[in-house]
C-alpha cells in the first residue's frame, strides 16, 4: 500500500491533540470550565490548522478529496484517508 501523507499527518495531529488534552487533564478537573475552555481551544486550533493545511495541499494538486466523504471531526476511518478526508493525488 502506498503511503498516504494526509492520513499520516492527520493521525499524528490527533495523537498530539489527545496528549495535550491529557496534560491539561492533570491540571484541571475534566468538568471544570477551565478544562472545557482549553479543550475547545486546542481542538478548534488543531482542526482549523489541519483544514488549512489540507486545503493548501489540495490547491497545489498534491492531495485530493477522498471518496468516503468524511470530515476531520468524525475520527479515524478504515479508509485510505484514515479520517482526514484527503488522499494523495
Secondary structure, 3 states (H helix, E strand, C coil): CCCCHHHHHHHHHHHHHHHHHHHHHHHCCCCCHHHHHHHHHHHHHHHHHHHHHHHHHHHCCCEEECCCCCCHHHCCCCCCCCCCCEEEC
